[in-house]
Amino acid sequence: MTTGQPASSDFDVIVVGAGYSGLYLLHRLRAQGRRVRVLEAGDGVGGTWYWNRYPGARCDVESVEYGFSFSAELDERWRWSERYSAQPDILAYLNTVADTFDLRPDIQLNTTVTSAAYDESAHRWRLRTRPSGDTDGGGAGGGEELTAQFCVMATGCLSKPKVPDIAGLDSFAGPSYSTSSWPHRGVDFTGQRVGVIGTGSSGVQAIPLIAEQAAHLHVFQRTANYIVPAHNHELSEHDQGAEKLATRRRSGLGCPLGVAFEPTEVNAVPAMELSAEEREAEFERLWERGGLVMMLAFPDLLVEGEANRAAADFLKSKIRAKVHDPSIAEILTPKGYPVGSKRLCVDTSYYETFNRDNVSLVDLTATPIDRVTPAGVLTGAGEVPLDALVLATGFDAMTGALTAIDIRGRGGVPLSRSWADGPRSLLGLAVAGFPNLFTVTGPGSPSVLSNMRLSIEQHVDWITDCLAYLAENGIAAIEATEGAQESWVAHAAEVAEPTVFPRGASWYTGTNVPGKARVFMPYIGGVPAYREACDKVAAEGYQGFELTRA
Ligand code: NA7
């Protein structure tokens, strides 16, 4: 169904972003007969997987759980090659999705959305764009104005790179690269002295591969992370047969993180009820399994206390076992924060890289970066001369891509002002004061603390079902109520409170971005409980939302 006969700049729904969320939204909305336009800043589809092309970029959710579950045709058409897929594979998969469902005609590439304003009398959103790469605000480059009844922000949770607060970055004479916007042609570091700043997931993935190529690699580490092994391997046909996929997807729906950890893989018994030997054996078993399952090893692991400290001690012992030089092992050992409060990294050969002769580790807690100079990086210990610099310094997570757009709701109120003290959202799907606007995997939903593919599918299904309900019932506008939003925000905070998450200095809490409100943003109540809450709202005729008749 369409709302009237819209002109070419007027749509039923505008979707911002053509990553996992935007592609699936387009597919579902088109099936409802809606006029949809997807606006995408990149010159290809893929979102996060379009931009993050650094060496070693790889998903930390297993491939067989990272493919969409909605289409048997797609399952037939696609085969994953590894347990944890590398970025080129995931990007190729998303391009296959776009082709399988003929999505490209409704996707407008190279288009950056600069603003979105809600017109209360017309119940419509008015978006302004500029051609990507044109930084003068759309003036000379010729931006557009587009309107739609509904706007869905499918902008991703880790898509707005953080501007690193390091003096002199622009003065560096050599090339510098960001892991989050890596050159498409790739980079050859052969024979070069390379510096990498940042040792989160991106740094941990890139460092082993850059070390294999560079003449010398200097790793600048501010905070050591807890790291578990990927034990990546090739996938066989048998690993991804239809039955296997169905079983794993079913199992993911019942897991707090939305991944297919079998009940037999994690312990129902609290860690501290086991003997030290039994506990150690369990940690060892999960270490051998590899991946993020370690986070759920025991039900008491993600609260601060003895179980978390036992996990920390286990992970630290692995560093000492792998890194030959005890002083390097000590620098690589996380200190002063519990396991899980910062994103657990999943590695391939990270620690072993520090046994190489051509790799040095700079401990920024002992000798902080003073500034970047034309010749290299100046720390408290002197200047490290470099030919190339790599920034793996992270993102303004969860809210950054939204507040980067000048989004104005009722009364012209900017979203950035509404969220000045931290994001407030009903279920991470909608924001009071911003009618007819939806966010996919927004703050207040499990998002980055779940299998993103699963959470994206759930959000897209919820949003598109909601739009069908509105059309069937002659409703022109839907808006989260302040009361329902505040109850959800309070519930999310209450669930998070006993866990290690809110106290961590991490991108989960916005601590990594200077000046950003410090609020734990994802919902940690688990995927099953969250889905139930969303389903209940819909089943009760969108309880917690105000509906305005046409
Ligand atoms: P992260 O996890 O935010 O890591 C960024 C890293 O950069 C981290 O080690 C930071 O240290 C470091 N950093 C940031 N700013 C600086 C400055 N100014 N000086 C030195 N070091 C700095 O981002 P990633 O891209 O690695 O991963 C993001 C997520 O993407 C990941 O968790 C996966 O889910 C996918 P800090 O810890 O702040 O001391």
Boltz pocket constraint, residues with backbone or C-beta under 6 A from the ligand:
constraints:
  - pocket:
      binder: B
      contacts: [[A, 158], [A, 164], [A, 165], [A, 166], [A, 179], [A, 197], [A, 198], [A, 199], [A, 200], [A, 201], [A, 202], [A, 203], [A, 220], [A, 221], [A, 222], [A, 223], [A, 343], [A, 344], [A, 364], [A, 369], [A, 392], [A, 393], [A, 394], [A, 395], [A, 505], [A, 507], [A, 512]]
      max_distance: 6.0
